[in-house]
Amino acid sequence: MLIELEGLEKTYEVGSESVHALVDIDLKVDDNEYMAIMGPSGSGKSTLMNIVGCLDTPTAGVYRLKGREVSMLDDDDLADIRSAEIGFVFQTFNLLPRMTAFQNVELPLIYARGDRKARAERVWDTLEAVGLTERAHHRPNELSGGQRQRVAIARALINRPSLILADEPTGNLDSRTGEEIMGIFNELRARGNTIILVTHEEYIAEHSERIIRLRDGRIESDLSA
């Protein structure tokens, strides 16, 4: 079991009011599972994604990742888990504009240090996996939206994470390019990656094998796609 959430809750204090962003979330995710999270604005999608991605901590409940209790870890330990276990893909790509595609993908490896030659070989292999080796030396402003997202996916993959989290990965793309990006996610899942994506689009969610729908911070439904 990759992910186990038990009685997970997240409450924010806004002035004198308590806002319950997540309420009694129970969820299990297996290795190599492909899941979509859907729900209206304010349903708790982003909060859930942030907790699963170790960007935030729950107010109550348990979160285990690969059997390790991560609910109450400190910021340094959470950062280590994010680096080693989780790859993030964002709607806005979050690429550094002055760096080439190669350099953007390489960046997490530089932070982790290691042999330069082995690092370069891994970057080329990862760019090849997303079909972008011919654009390796182009900067983001020289790439299309779809190509930028491919770079972002390669960067998410570079540390060979257990889990890929994608937040509206096609939100800034036209429908045709969005389908191309989803094709890459399909290939990654076939290679053994676990993928959780947040989306508002039904046709995007239908690429997954399981759809979780949230409403008012609770799981409304959990169905096979």
BABAGU-610984 format. One line per field, with one value per residue: residue in one letter; chain; y negated, x, z of N, C-alpha, C, O in turn. Coordinates in steps of 0.02 Angstrom, whole numbers, plus 50000, padded with zeros to 5 digits. Example, Ala and Ser with C-alpha at 12.3 -4.5 7.8 and 13.67 -1.06 7.14 Angstrom:
BEGIN
residu = [A, S]
chaine = [A, A]
n.yy = [50284, 50112]
n.xx = [50660, 50642]
n.zz = [50390, 50354]
ca.yy = [50225, 50053]
ca.xx = [50615, 50684]
ca.zz = [50390, 50357]
c.yy = [50165, 49998]
c.xx = [50660, 50645]
c.zz = [50390, 50394]
o.yy = [50166, 49943]
o.xx = [50712, 50670]
o.zz = [50423, 50402]
This chain:
BEGIN
residu = [M, L, I, E, L, E, G, L, E, K, T, Y, E, V, G, S, E, S, V, H, A, L, V, D, I, D, L, K, V, D, D, N, E, Y, M, A, I, M, G, P, S, G, S, G, K, S, T, L, M, N, I, V, G, C, L, D, T, P, T, A, G, V, Y, R, L, K, G, R, E, V, S, M, L, D, D, D, D, L, A, D, I, R, S, A, E, I, G, F, V, F, Q, T, F, N, L, L, P, R, M, T, A, F, Q, N, V, E, L, P, L, I, Y, A, R, G, D, R, K, A, R, A, E, R, V, W, D, T, L, E, A, V, G, L, T, E, R, A, H, H, R, P, N, E, L, S, G, G, Q, R, Q, R, V, A, I, A, R, A, L, I, N, R, P, S, L, I, L, A, D, E, P, T, G, N, L, D, S, R, T, G, E, E, I, M, G, I, F, N, E, L, R, A, R, G, N, T, I, I, L, V, T, H, E, E, Y, I, A, E, H, S, E, R, I, I, R, L, R, D, G, R, I, E, S, D, L, S, A]
chaine = [A, A, A, A, A, A, A, A, A, A, A, A, A, A, A, A, A, A, A, A, A, A, A, A, A, A, A, A, A, A, A, A, A, A, A, A, A, A, A, A, A, A, A, A, A, A, A, A, A, A, A, A, A, A, A, A, A, A, A, A, A, A, A, A, A, A, A, A, A, A, A, A, A, A, A, A, A, A, A, A, A, A, A, A, A, A, A, A, A, A, A, A, A, A, A, A, A, A, A, A, A, A, A, A, A, A, A, A, A, A, A, A, A, A, A, A, A, A, A, A, A, A, A, A, A, A, A, A, A, A, A, A, A, A, A, A, A, A, A, A, A, A, A, A, A, A, A, A, A, A, A, A, A, A, A, A, A, A, A, A, A, A, A, A, A, A, A, A, A, A, A, A, A, A, A, A, A, A, A, A, A, A, A, A, A, A, A, A, A, A, A, A, A, A, A, A, A, A, A, A, A, A, A, A, A, A, A, A, A, A, A, A, A, A, A, A, A, A, A, A, A, A, A, A, A]
n.yy = [50060, 49893, 49765, 49718, 49648, 49601, 49552, 49418, 49244, 49068, 48910, 48737, 48585, 48443, 48287, 48276, 48391, 48566, 48655, 48798, 48884, 49015, 49164, 49303, 49398, 49549, 49650, 49755, 49792, 49889, 49953, 49907, 49860, 49760, 49614, 49493, 49337, 49249, 49110, 48971, 48794, 48756, 48877, 48951, 49009, 48956, 48941, 49074, 49126, 49052, 49101, 49239, 49223, 49183, 49049, 48984, 49009, 49119, 49073, 49168, 49348, 49482, 49503, 49609, 49646, 49761, 49845, 49769, 49658, 49499, 49391, 49304, 49257, 49151, 48996, 49013, 49152, 49177, 49109, 49189, 49306, 49259, 49232, 49359, 49449, 49395, 49324, 49172, 49097, 48951, 48838, 48716, 48743, 48694, 48675, 48624, 48476, 48435, 48546, 48690, 48823, 48943, 48903, 48864, 48987, 49054, 48991, 49037, 49145, 49085, 49020, 49134, 49176, 49281, 49384, 49299, 49346, 49461, 49397, 49318, 49418, 49473, 49366, 49353, 49477, 49461, 49351, 49410, 49501, 49422, 49377, 49266, 49239, 49170, 49039, 49003, 48902, 48784, 48637, 48602, 48499, 48525, 48635, 48727, 48728, 48862, 48924, 48864, 48917, 49049, 49040, 49005, 49122, 49212, 49159, 49188, 49324, 49351, 49386, 49512, 49542, 49613, 49573, 49474, 49315, 49219, 49064, 48998, 49024, 49001, 48880, 48757, 48782, 48814, 48922, 49025, 49029, 49055, 49186, 49250, 49234, 49307, 49431, 49455, 49469, 49585, 49675, 49669, 49723, 49852, 49893, 49911, 49806, 49720, 49617, 49469, 49355, 49190, 49120, 49020, 49065, 49180, 49265, 49274, 49334, 49458, 49529, 49589, 49730, 49728, 49624, 49499, 49403, 49250, 49155, 49016, 49043, 49178, 49352, 49384, 49479, 49631, 49706, 49828, 49779]
n.xx = [50042, 50033, 49985, 49899, 49763, 49683, 49543, 49571, 49588, 49573, 49581, 49557, 49588, 49499, 49495, 49377, 49318, 49306, 49361, 49321, 49414, 49445, 49362, 49358, 49427, 49451, 49558, 49638, 49778, 49846, 50007, 50057, 49934, 49809, 49737, 49605, 49559, 49415, 49297, 49194, 49245, 49321, 49297, 49395, 49496, 49626, 49681, 49686, 49774, 49889, 49919, 49940, 50049, 50144, 50159, 50086, 50016, 49903, 49764, 49709, 49705, 49779, 49917, 49997, 50138, 50203, 50201, 50257, 50229, 50184, 50114, 50145, 50273, 50421, 50466, 50588, 50601, 50487, 50521, 50627, 50557, 50474, 50570, 50626, 50521, 50410, 50345, 50304, 50183, 50129, 49994, 50040, 50167, 50293, 50429, 50602, 50642, 50765, 50838, 50880, 50779, 50843, 50921, 50821, 50760, 50866, 50888, 50831, 50918, 51040, 51026, 51022, 51148, 51287, 51360, 51414, 51414, 51332, 51218, 51187, 51161, 51045, 50957, 50948, 50888, 50766, 50710, 50696, 50596, 50484, 50477, 50558, 50691, 50746, 50723, 50800, 50894, 50826, 50751, 50613, 50530, 50545, 50475, 50323, 50162, 50127, 50251, 50321, 50251, 50288, 50422, 50406, 50347, 50451, 50545, 50477, 50490, 50624, 50692, 50648, 50520, 50405, 50276, 50175, 50108, 49987, 49927, 49793, 49850, 49827, 49769, 49811, 49817, 49769, 49634, 49679, 49819, 49813, 49763, 49874, 49967, 49902, 49915, 50050, 50048, 49972, 50064, 50165, 50101, 50084, 50214, 50232, 50220, 50139, 49999, 49918, 49797, 49728, 49583, 49465, 49402, 49301, 49334, 49470, 49484, 49433, 49536, 49598, 49595, 49518, 49405, 49394, 49275, 49252, 49160, 49122, 49230, 49225, 49231, 49132, 49105, 49182, 49239, 49267, 49339]
n.zz = [50000, 49952, 49995, 50142, 50216, 50363, 50446, 50416, 50440, 50410, 50473, 50464, 50547, 50532, 50573, 50698, 50662, 50624, 50487, 50402, 50303, 50262, 50305, 50402, 50314, 50237, 50148, 50031, 49930, 49807, 49752, 49588, 49550, 49467, 49489, 49494, 49564, 49596, 49605, 49658, 49668, 49822, 49879, 49938, 49866, 49832, 49959, 50003, 49907, 49940, 50067, 50043, 49961, 50052, 50075, 50165, 50329, 50416, 50525, 50607, 50620, 50520, 50411, 50308, 50212, 50106, 50215, 50314, 50447, 50416, 50458, 50565, 50549, 50550, 50463, 50394, 50379, 50303, 50187, 50143, 50111, 50009, 49911, 49886, 49863, 49794, 49646, 49570, 49464, 49391, 49348, 49297, 49254, 49310, 49275, 49268, 49191, 49132, 49115, 49016, 48944, 48976, 49087, 49178, 49204, 49259, 49380, 49510, 49532, 49547, 49669, 49746, 49728, 49676, 49543, 49398, 49264, 49269, 49309, 49197, 49103, 49157, 49145, 49004, 48975, 49039, 48974, 48850, 48880, 48886, 48760, 48714, 48681, 48573, 48602, 48706, 48733, 48726, 48793, 48908, 48849, 48718, 48690, 48658, 48746, 48773, 48760, 48864, 48972, 48958, 48991, 49125, 49173, 49151, 49241, 49360, 49360, 49374, 49493, 49510, 49578, 49701, 49686, 49580, 49578, 49504, 49472, 49400, 49266, 49131, 49123, 49066, 48933, 48762, 48704, 48619, 48641, 48775, 48775, 48722, 48825, 48924, 48867, 48891, 49030, 49036, 48980, 49077, 49187, 49139, 49145, 49278, 49369, 49504, 49500, 49543, 49503, 49502, 49436, 49342, 49233, 49155, 49047, 49059, 49185, 49154, 49099, 49202, 49319, 49428, 49514, 49629, 49710, 49788, 49908, 50002, 50085, 50111, 50060, 49927, 49831, 49772, 49643, 49512, 49358]
ca.yy = [50000, 49833, 49711, 49733, 49591, 49625, 49498, 49357, 49182, 49006, 48853, 48672, 48533, 48380, 48243, 48315, 48447, 48625, 48679, 48868, 48897, 49087, 49194, 49376, 49429, 49615, 49663, 49796, 49790, 49941, 49941, 49911, 49840, 49697, 49587, 49423, 49305, 49197, 49078, 48899, 48751, 48757, 48944, 48980, 49043, 48930, 48957, 49145, 49134, 49024, 49147, 49299, 49202, 49162, 48976, 48962, 49063, 49121, 49054, 49230, 49407, 49516, 49509, 49652, 49652, 49820, 49872, 49722, 49607, 49433, 49339, 49257, 49244, 49080, 48970, 49041, 49221, 49174, 49089, 49248, 49351, 49229, 49239, 49429, 49492, 49363, 49279, 49126, 49065, 48897, 48807, 48660, 48770, 48677, 48682, 48565, 48450, 48426, 48611, 48732, 48881, 48990, 48877, 48867, 49056, 49075, 48953, 49077, 49188, 49042, 49013, 49198, 49188, 49343, 49383, 49258, 49387, 49502, 49350, 49300, 49476, 49481, 49312, 49372, 49533, 49437, 49311, 49457, 49532, 49376, 49358, 49196, 49232, 49121, 48972, 49001, 48840, 48726, 48608, 48606, 48454, 48552, 48697, 48722, 48747, 48934, 48941, 48842, 48965, 49109, 49026, 49009, 49193, 49242, 49137, 49225, 49394, 49359, 49421, 49578, 49541, 49664, 49543, 49412, 49275, 49172, 49016, 48968, 49024, 48979, 48820, 48702, 48810, 48828, 48990, 49072, 49035, 49088, 49258, 49274, 49238, 49364, 49490, 49466, 49497, 49655, 49714, 49672, 49771, 49918, 49909, 49926, 49748, 49704, 49549, 49437, 49289, 49149, 49091, 49002, 49089, 49251, 49305, 49286, 49383, 49524, 49564, 49626, 49791, 49718, 49553, 49477, 49339, 49217, 49101, 48989, 49073, 49249, 49394, 49395, 49544, 49662, 49754, 49844, 49738]
ca.xx = [50000, 50075, 49957, 49843, 49736, 49633, 49513, 49610, 49551, 49611, 49541, 49591, 49557, 49492, 49465, 49347, 49282, 49344, 49341, 49339, 49432, 49439, 49325, 49355, 49447, 49481, 49576, 49697, 49801, 49895, 50061, 50040, 49865, 49801, 49677, 49587, 49520, 49371, 49251, 49187, 49290, 49308, 49279, 49451, 49543, 49695, 49704, 49703, 49835, 49945, 49936, 49969, 50115, 50186, 50166, 50047, 50004, 49833, 49748, 49697, 49706, 49842, 49939, 50056, 50165, 50246, 50202, 50287, 50184, 50212, 50067, 50170, 50345, 50439, 50474, 50647, 50585, 50438, 50559, 50664, 50509, 50455, 50626, 50641, 50463, 50353, 50357, 50248, 50170, 50083, 49960, 50079, 50232, 50343, 50497, 50645, 50644, 50832, 50869, 50856, 50740, 50890, 50940, 50763, 50750, 50924, 50893, 50824, 50977, 51095, 51014, 51039, 51218, 51298, 51407, 51388, 51401, 51272, 51162, 51170, 51130, 50976, 50917, 50933, 50840, 50701, 50684, 50675, 50533, 50428, 50481, 50579, 50764, 50765, 50712, 50836, 50932, 50782, 50723, 50540, 50496, 50554, 50437, 50251, 50135, 50132, 50322, 50338, 50224, 50329, 50481, 50385, 50338, 50518, 50574, 50444, 50511, 50697, 50716, 50615, 50478, 50352, 50211, 50171, 50049, 49977, 49873, 49766, 49907, 49809, 49728, 49834, 49829, 49710, 49611, 49722, 49882, 49796, 49759, 49943, 49996, 49872, 49946, 50112, 50030, 49952, 50125, 50200, 50065, 50100, 50282, 50233, 50213, 50075, 49982, 49857, 49789, 49670, 49558, 49394, 49379, 49280, 49370, 49537, 49477, 49418, 49599, 49619, 49557, 49478, 49389, 49371, 49240, 49247, 49112, 49123, 49284, 49213, 49229, 49063, 49103, 49246, 49216, 49311, 49324]
ca.zz = [50000, 49948, 50036, 50187, 50254, 50410, 50486, 50403, 50444, 50407, 50493, 50464, 50588, 50496, 50623, 50753, 50632, 50603, 50421, 50396, 50233, 50253, 50361, 50408, 50250, 50236, 50079, 50019, 49861, 49795, 49704, 49517, 49540, 49429, 49521, 49484, 49617, 49567, 49651, 49646, 49705, 49893, 49902, 49976, 49821, 49839, 50027, 50004, 49868, 49977, 50122, 50013, 49935, 50108, 50075, 50222, 50378, 50438, 50594, 50644, 50577, 50505, 50342, 50299, 50144, 50105, 50282, 50362, 50472, 50399, 50478, 50614, 50539, 50546, 50395, 50361, 50360, 50248, 50128, 50120, 50080, 49944, 49864, 49870, 49849, 49761, 49590, 49562, 49399, 49405, 49291, 49271, 49234, 49361, 49249, 49275, 49122, 49105, 49108, 48962, 48965, 49008, 49153, 49222, 49224, 49299, 49442, 49572, 49542, 49572, 49741, 49778, 49713, 49638, 49487, 49343, 49204, 49282, 49312, 49129, 49071, 49182, 49115, 48935, 48976, 49060, 48918, 48798, 48902, 48871, 48689, 48708, 48677, 48522, 48629, 48770, 48743, 48718, 48854, 48909, 48803, 48650, 48688, 48661, 48811, 48782, 48771, 48933, 49020, 48953, 49032, 49195, 49189, 49156, 49305, 49413, 49357, 49374, 49553, 49511, 49638, 49709, 49673, 49541, 49592, 49449, 49489, 49338, 49220, 49063, 49130, 49024, 48867, 48721, 48714, 48582, 48678, 48838, 48763, 48713, 48891, 48959, 48838, 48927, 49096, 49025, 48971, 49141, 49228, 49112, 49166, 49349, 49413, 49536, 49479, 49568, 49473, 49516, 49374, 49337, 49169, 49156, 48997, 49086, 49238, 49126, 49084, 49262, 49332, 49488, 49522, 49695, 49708, 49853, 49917, 50070, 50125, 50121, 50000, 49907, 49796, 49756, 49592, 49456, 49299]
c.yy = [49937, 49779, 49738, 49669, 49618, 49567, 49431, 49295, 49123, 48948, 48790, 48624, 48468, 48331, 48285, 48378, 48504, 48649, 48751, 48885, 48971, 49117, 49270, 49412, 49496, 49634, 49706, 49796, 49843, 49917, 49950, 49896, 49772, 49668, 49513, 49399, 49248, 49167, 49004, 48858, 48751, 48825, 48978, 49014, 49021, 48945, 49030, 49157, 49109, 49070, 49210, 49284, 49178, 49088, 48945, 49022, 49062, 49096, 49115, 49288, 49431, 49516, 49552, 49654, 49708, 49848, 49826, 49668, 49538, 49375, 49284, 49243, 49169, 49060, 49001, 49113, 49222, 49155, 49148, 49297, 49324, 49240, 49311, 49467, 49461, 49317, 49237, 49099, 49014, 48869, 48754, 48679, 48757, 48691, 48618, 48538, 48444, 48492, 48648, 48788, 48931, 48967, 48878, 48937, 49078, 49046, 48995, 49122, 49147, 49032, 49076, 49216, 49253, 49330, 49346, 49298, 49429, 49458, 49333, 49357, 49485, 49426, 49329, 49428, 49509, 49393, 49355, 49489, 49488, 49348, 49288, 49188, 49179, 49049, 48961, 48935, 48777, 48702, 48609, 48561, 48475, 48617, 48682, 48741, 48821, 48956, 48921, 48893, 49031, 49100, 49033, 49081, 49228, 49222, 49175, 49297, 49404, 49394, 49489, 49585, 49600, 49639, 49480, 49378, 49221, 49128, 48980, 48967, 49002, 48913, 48762, 48724, 48817, 48903, 49041, 49084, 49070, 49163, 49288, 49283, 49297, 49430, 49507, 49495, 49570, 49700, 49722, 49723, 49842, 49941, 49921, 49868, 49746, 49631, 49527, 49369, 49256, 49116, 49071, 49035, 49164, 49292, 49318, 49340, 49453, 49562, 49607, 49689, 49785, 49643, 49542, 49409, 49312, 49165, 49081, 49025, 49147, 49287, 49408, 49461, 49566, 49719, 49768, 49804, 49781]
c.xx = [50044, 50050, 49900, 49824, 49680, 49608, 49547, 49565, 49598, 49564, 49583, 49552, 49558, 49455, 49440, 49312, 49329, 49317, 49366, 49350, 49427, 49408, 49325, 49369, 49480, 49495, 49639, 49713, 49856, 49953, 50034, 49965, 49863, 49734, 49668, 49547, 49481, 49327, 49247, 49239, 49270, 49292, 49335, 49504, 49615, 49723, 49725, 49767, 49896, 49967, 49968, 50040, 50163, 50204, 50129, 50036, 49931, 49825, 49738, 49699, 49775, 49855, 50002, 50075, 50217, 50255, 50231, 50237, 50215, 50169, 50098, 50245, 50359, 50454, 50533, 50634, 50535, 50473, 50598, 50617, 50487, 50508, 50634, 50582, 50410, 50377, 50295, 50244, 50115, 50052, 50003, 50152, 50288, 50415, 50537, 50660, 50713, 50869, 50840, 50812, 50784, 50905, 50882, 50751, 50806, 50923, 50883, 50884, 51036, 51088, 51034, 51113, 51226, 51343, 51376, 51372, 51338, 51210, 51139, 51136, 51058, 50931, 50899, 50881, 50770, 50669, 50660, 50607, 50473, 50433, 50507, 50655, 50785, 50756, 50752, 50870, 50892, 50758, 50647, 50505, 50504, 50515, 50362, 50227, 50141, 50203, 50344, 50312, 50262, 50394, 50464, 50374, 50405, 50552, 50543, 50469, 50585, 50724, 50683, 50570, 50430, 50285, 50218, 50105, 50043, 49916, 49851, 49820, 49891, 49771, 49747, 49845, 49764, 49694, 49655, 49788, 49871, 49792, 49829, 49977, 49967, 49898, 50012, 50098, 50009, 50014, 50163, 50166, 50080, 50170, 50288, 50226, 50143, 50060, 49917, 49852, 49725, 49647, 49485, 49362, 49362, 49321, 49442, 49533, 49466, 49480, 49621, 49577, 49511, 49467, 49360, 49337, 49231, 49191, 49112, 49173, 49277, 49216, 49156, 49055, 49174, 49231, 49271, 49290, 49299]
c.zz = [50000, 49996, 50078, 50225, 50298, 50452, 50476, 50405, 50438, 50421, 50493, 50509, 50549, 50541, 50681, 50728, 50614, 50536, 50413, 50323, 50215, 50315, 50355, 50342, 50263, 50164, 50076, 49945, 49853, 49751, 49633, 49504, 49504, 49451, 49502, 49544, 49586, 49621, 49636, 49685, 49779, 49921, 49942, 49932, 49833, 49908, 50031, 49966, 49906, 50035, 50095, 49987, 49988, 50106, 50134, 50268, 50401, 50509, 50637, 50594, 50562, 50430, 50341, 50225, 50144, 50176, 50335, 50382, 50460, 50424, 50521, 50607, 50535, 50474, 50358, 50337, 50302, 50183, 50099, 50084, 50012, 49892, 49840, 49842, 49803, 49705, 49578, 49490, 49409, 49340, 49257, 49255, 49285, 49338, 49260, 49205, 49092, 49095, 49048, 48990, 49003, 49079, 49202, 49248, 49271, 49370, 49505, 49585, 49568, 49646, 49778, 49770, 49674, 49578, 49427, 49281, 49212, 49283, 49242, 49092, 49093, 49152, 49043, 48932, 48992, 49006, 48861, 48816, 48888, 48800, 48677, 48702, 48627, 48545, 48693, 48784, 48728, 48786, 48850, 48859, 48730, 48640, 48688, 48732, 48824, 48795, 48841, 48984, 49017, 48994, 49106, 49217, 49196, 49221, 49363, 49417, 49375, 49435, 49563, 49572, 49640, 49684, 49631, 49557, 49538, 49465, 49426, 49283, 49150, 49065, 49085, 48952, 48828, 48726, 48679, 48619, 48744, 48830, 48753, 48781, 48930, 48931, 48872, 48996, 49089, 49017, 49037, 49187, 49205, 49132, 49241, 49396, 49444, 49523, 49513, 49537, 49496, 49451, 49382, 49277, 49172, 49107, 49018, 49140, 49211, 49102, 49143, 49270, 49393, 49498, 49592, 49687, 49779, 49851, 49991, 50114, 50138, 50055, 49985, 49871, 49780, 49708, 49542, 49395, 49242]
o.yy = [49930, 49749, 49775, 49641, 49652, 49536, 49391, 49294, 49126, 48938, 48790, 48624, 48441, 48333, 48324, 48413, 48493, 48663, 48763, 48898, 48988, 49098, 49297, 49452, 49500, 49635, 49695, 49799, 49842, 49865, 49994, 49917, 49732, 49694, 49476, 49436, 49204, 49194, 48976, 48885, 48747, 48832, 49028, 49044, 49063, 48961, 49045, 49195, 49140, 49076, 49233, 49326, 49154, 49068, 48887, 49079, 49008, 49096, 49116, 49277, 49404, 49527, 49533, 49664, 49703, 49871, 49842, 49637, 49521, 49317, 49226, 49219, 49130, 49103, 49015, 49131, 49264, 49181, 49156, 49325, 49362, 49256, 49323, 49512, 49498, 49276, 49264, 49081, 49030, 48877, 48748, 48635, 48803, 48717, 48564, 48574, 48448, 48493, 48639, 48799, 48956, 49007, 48892, 48947, 49117, 49074, 48989, 49135, 49173, 49034, 49074, 49264, 49277, 49274, 49360, 49287, 49432, 49479, 49333, 49347, 49501, 49440, 49322, 49427, 49532, 49396, 49341, 49501, 49513, 49302, 49252, 49134, 49146, 49003, 48913, 48914, 48723, 48742, 48615, 48581, 48445, 48650, 48631, 48767, 48842, 49001, 48956, 48909, 49064, 49147, 49062, 49099, 49268, 49264, 49192, 49327, 49461, 49429, 49520, 49630, 49631, 49678, 49438, 49408, 49182, 49153, 48935, 48913, 48986, 48892, 48722, 48690, 48825, 48942, 49095, 49141, 49108, 49200, 49344, 49332, 49332, 49479, 49565, 49542, 49611, 49755, 49776, 49761, 49888, 50001, 49939, 49877, 49767, 49588, 49564, 49328, 49289, 49088, 49100, 49034, 49205, 49348, 49368, 49385, 49502, 49622, 49655, 49701, 49829, 49603, 49571, 49363, 49347, 49135, 49122, 49037, 49176, 49259, 49440, 49496, 49525, 49774, 49727, 49796, 49755]
o.xx = [50087, 50090, 49857, 49865, 49635, 49646, 49550, 49511, 49656, 49513, 49640, 49491, 49611, 49394, 49477, 49280, 49385, 49257, 49427, 49303, 49407, 49425, 49296, 49328, 49532, 49450, 49687, 49668, 49905, 49947, 49993, 49938, 49910, 49681, 49716, 49506, 49509, 49321, 49293, 49272, 49211, 49274, 49323, 49550, 49659, 49782, 49777, 49810, 49949, 50026, 50019, 50084, 50217, 50256, 50140, 50046, 49901, 49872, 49755, 49695, 49825, 49809, 50054, 50032, 50268, 50309, 50230, 50205, 50266, 50186, 50081, 50277, 50314, 50455, 50529, 50653, 50541, 50457, 50602, 50636, 50483, 50493, 50648, 50591, 50368, 50423, 50239, 50295, 50061, 50080, 50003, 50193, 50325, 50456, 50508, 50689, 50720, 50924, 50781, 50809, 50765, 50903, 50892, 50735, 50794, 50954, 50924, 50900, 51077, 51137, 51058, 51137, 51179, 51362, 51319, 51321, 51297, 51156, 51079, 51088, 51015, 50873, 50841, 50836, 50721, 50609, 50611, 50566, 50418, 50396, 50481, 50681, 50836, 50780, 50738, 50874, 50920, 50747, 50618, 50455, 50474, 50521, 50340, 50266, 50159, 50215, 50383, 50346, 50270, 50416, 50501, 50391, 50415, 50584, 50577, 50469, 50605, 50774, 50690, 50581, 50416, 50243, 50262, 50052, 50090, 49860, 49886, 49834, 49937, 49743, 49704, 49879, 49711, 49736, 49668, 49810, 49913, 49815, 49842, 50012, 50003, 49902, 50028, 50132, 50026, 50016, 50190, 50200, 50089, 50184, 50341, 50227, 50094, 50103, 49867, 49898, 49674, 49688, 49448, 49301, 49405, 49341, 49471, 49575, 49486, 49475, 49658, 49531, 49471, 49514, 49310, 49366, 49206, 49177, 49105, 49160, 49319, 49205, 49121, 49005, 49220, 49212, 49314, 49230, 49283]
o.zz = [50043, 50033, 50054, 50262, 50275, 50489, 50523, 50375, 50459, 50387, 50519, 50509, 50535, 50547, 50710, 50767, 50591, 50529, 50416, 50285, 50160, 50371, 50308, 50318, 50296, 50122, 50113, 49903, 49890, 49717, 49620, 49453, 49510, 49434, 49496, 49571, 49554, 49676, 49605, 49729, 49797, 49980, 49976, 49958, 49843, 49915, 50060, 49988, 49905, 50049, 50122, 49990, 49972, 50131, 50150, 50247, 50404, 50549, 50696, 50534, 50587, 50390, 50369, 50182, 50177, 50194, 50394, 50339, 50490, 50412, 50514, 50654, 50520, 50429, 50298, 50282, 50257, 50130, 50038, 50033, 49963, 49834, 49782, 49801, 49776, 49714, 49577, 49460, 49433, 49286, 49196, 49243, 49302, 49376, 49260, 49164, 49031, 49068, 49031, 49050, 49055, 49126, 49262, 49306, 49317, 49415, 49551, 49643, 49605, 49683, 49835, 49799, 49643, 49563, 49407, 49249, 49167, 49261, 49228, 49055, 49052, 49136, 49023, 48890, 48964, 48994, 48828, 48772, 48880, 48783, 48634, 48717, 48636, 48512, 48730, 48842, 48719, 48832, 48796, 48830, 48685, 48589, 48714, 48772, 48879, 48835, 48872, 49033, 49068, 49027, 49145, 49274, 49242, 49254, 49411, 49470, 49389, 49431, 49615, 49613, 49589, 49664, 49643, 49550, 49528, 49470, 49402, 49256, 49112, 49014, 49068, 48913, 48858, 48748, 48706, 48628, 48767, 48874, 48774, 48793, 48965, 48967, 48882, 49017, 49131, 49044, 49051, 49222, 49246, 49135, 49265, 49457, 49413, 49533, 49512, 49542, 49507, 49414, 49422, 49269, 49189, 49123, 48997, 49142, 49242, 49088, 49134, 49231, 49407, 49491, 49611, 49659, 49823, 49800, 50036, 50173, 50173, 50002, 50025, 49879, 49775, 49729, 49529, 49382, 49189]
